[in-house]
Amino acid sequence: MCFMSKPDELLVAVAALVESGQSNQMSLTVVTGGTVITGRLAPEAVWRQRVSEVLTDSVSLGEFSAIFDTPAKKDGPPTHLHFHVARILQGTVGIPETGGMYRVAIEDINAWTMGDFSYSDH
């Protein structure tokens, strides 16, 4: 599998802008390891908080929520994209239907484009 040897500077700049603005409105679609993920980016702190909330509400996974309560390390440029309301595109279907929470290493992204792709359940 061929991955970027050096993270894409433009993608790092997009991630840094999302991190600095505390915005969750930037839509992005990426290809990583042959998988297409589409959705909105969130700042890591917001993403961690949301994952923690979901885990806290789970009877069987609640003990893991504390891991996501720890603050994100802020040294250097962003190394990961944090998607929320995201879907893995499989043919004409987006999985999961309700959108998921994904963390993707920027260095593992093969291709990307601004915006999210719609999908059809028909």
N, C-alpha and C positions, 0 to 999 in steps of 0.2 A: 504494500500500500504506500502511496506517495503522499507525504504531508509537506507543508511548507517548512523549509529549514529555518526560516526566520518569519515571525508573525508579520502579517500585512500591516504596514504603517497606517494606512487609511482606516482599517478595521480597529486598530488599537486607538486611533483618534476618536472614532465613533464611540467606542466603549468608554473612553475617558470623559467624553462629553456627557454621556448618560450618567456616569458616576458623579460628575461635578454638579449636574443639574437636578439630581434626585427626581428625574422624570421617568415615567414608565410608558411613554407614548411612541417611542421609536420602534417602528416595525422593521423586521429584518428576516431574511431567509438565508440559511447557510446549508452547505453540503459538507458533511464530515463523515469520513469512513463509508461513503456511498449512501448515507442517509440524509434525507432532506428534512430540516427542521425549520418551521416558520412560526413567527409569533412576535411578541413585543418584548423589548429589552427592559430590564429593571436594574436600578442600582443594586449592587451586591447586598447592602444593608437591608433594603426593602425586600429583596428576594429571600434573604435569610429569615427575616421576621415572618414572612408569609409561610415559609416551609415550617418554621417553628410552631406557628399557629395550627397548621394542618396536623402536625405530629402531636401537639398537645391535646387536640380533640380526639385522637385515636386511642382506644382502649389498649390495644396491643403494642403501639409504637410510641406512646407518650414519653417514655424514658429517653428517647433520642432527641427530643425537642431542645434540651439544654445545649447540645452540640452546636445548634444553629443560632443560639443566643449570644455566642461569643462574637465580639467585634471582628470585622474583616481587617486584614493587614493592609496598610495603606502605603507600603514602601514600593516605589517604582510604578510603572504603567500597569494598567489592568492586564491580567493574564487569562481571564475567563469572561465569557459572555453569560449573562444570567437571564434566561427567558422565562416569562410567565405568560399564561394564556397561550401556550405554544402547542403545536401539533407536529407529529412526525407524519409526513406525507407518504402514503402507501397507495400508489395508483391514484384513484380519484377520491380516496377517503383520507380524512385527517384523524389521527389517533393520538390521544383520546378525544372523544367528541367535545368534552367540556374544556379541553386545554390542560396542559401540564406544566410542570416547573422543571426546566432543564438547565444544567450548568455545562458549558462546552468550553474546552480549552481553545483559545484563539489560535495557538500554533497548530492545532489539528484540523483547522478549517481549510478545505480545498477550494471552495468557491463561495461567493456570497453576493447578495443583491439587496438594495433597499426595498422595503415594503414586504408585506406578507402575501403569500399566495392563497387564494381562496380554493376551496375544494368542494366537491359535490357528493352527496350521499345517494344520488340517483344512478 
